[in-house]
Amino acid sequence: MKFDPCAGRWSGEWTFVSPESRRSVRPRRHYVYTLDQWKSMFRAVGLRHTGAWSGYAQPYRAGSDPASSSPARRRPRFGGRLPGT
């Protein structure tokens, strides 16, 4: 994946391989917006901004890094067994 900061877009390709070994390559794009851009888009369609959150339900603060400010015990856990298995 490559990031174009001028376009605010991540671009790349996903490659899928079927059980019969057929390859299919599909382009992927993900756009990244700043909070001010979101607010502007909301206003353009008549919506009102009421708040923003960062990381794990923490109020957004410009320049904050949610990964470093959230305690490890509040991060979601992955893995383990499903109930009843």
C-alpha positions in Angstrom: 0.0 0.0 0.0 1.2 3.5 -0.8 0.0 6.7 0.8 -0.5 9.9 -1.2 -0.6 12.8 1.3 -1.8 15.3 -1.3 -4.8 13.1 -2.3 -5.2 11.8 1.3 -5.5 8.3 -0.1 -4.0 4.9 0.5 -3.7 2.9 -2.7 -2.8 -0.7 -3.4 -3.9 -4.0 -4.8 -5.4 -7.2 -3.3 -4.6 -10.5 -5.0 -7.0 -13.3 -4.6 -6.2 -16.9 -5.6 -9.0 -19.3 -6.1 -8.9 -23.0 -5.1 -8.2 -23.7 -8.8 -5.2 -21.4 -8.7 -6.8 -18.6 -10.7 -5.4 -15.2 -9.7 -7.5 -12.0 -9.5 -5.9 -8.7 -8.7 -8.2 -5.9 -7.5 -7.3 -2.3 -6.8 -8.1 -0.9 -3.4 -8.3 2.8 -2.3 -8.9 4.1 1.2 -9.4 7.8 1.7 -8.2 9.5 4.9 -10.0 12.7 6.2 -9.0 15.2 8.9 -11.5 16.2 11.5 -12.0 19.6 9.8 -12.8 17.8 6.5 -15.4 15.6 8.3 -17.0 18.7 9.9 -17.1 20.4 6.5 -18.7 17.4 4.9 -21.3 17.1 7.7 -22.2 20.8 7.3 -22.5 20.4 3.5 -25.3 17.9 4.0 -27.0 19.6 7.0 -25.5 17.5 9.8 -24.2 18.9 13.1 -20.9 17.8 14.6 -21.4 16.9 18.3 -18.1 15.3 19.2 -15.1 13.2 18.2 -13.4 10.2 19.8 -10.0 8.7 19.4 -8.7 5.3 20.3 -10.7 3.5 22.9 -13.6 5.9 23.6 -11.3 8.7 24.6 -12.2 12.3 23.6 -10.2 13.4 20.5 -7.4 15.8 21.1 -5.5 17.2 18.1 -2.0 15.7 18.0 -2.7 12.9 20.4 -1.7 9.4 19.6 -4.5 7.0 20.8 -2.2 4.0 20.7 0.2 5.4 23.2 -2.3 7.1 25.5 -4.6 4.1 26.0 -3.8 1.7 28.9 -3.0 -1.8 27.6 -5.8 -3.2 29.8 -8.4 -1.3 27.8 -7.2 -2.7 24.4 -9.4 -5.4 22.9 -8.2 -9.0 23.2 -8.1 -11.3 20.3 -8.1 -15.1 20.2 -9.3 -17.6 22.8 -12.3 -19.9 22.6 -15.8 -19.1 21.7 -18.4 -19.7 24.4 -19.7 -23.3 24.3 -16.8 -24.7 22.4 
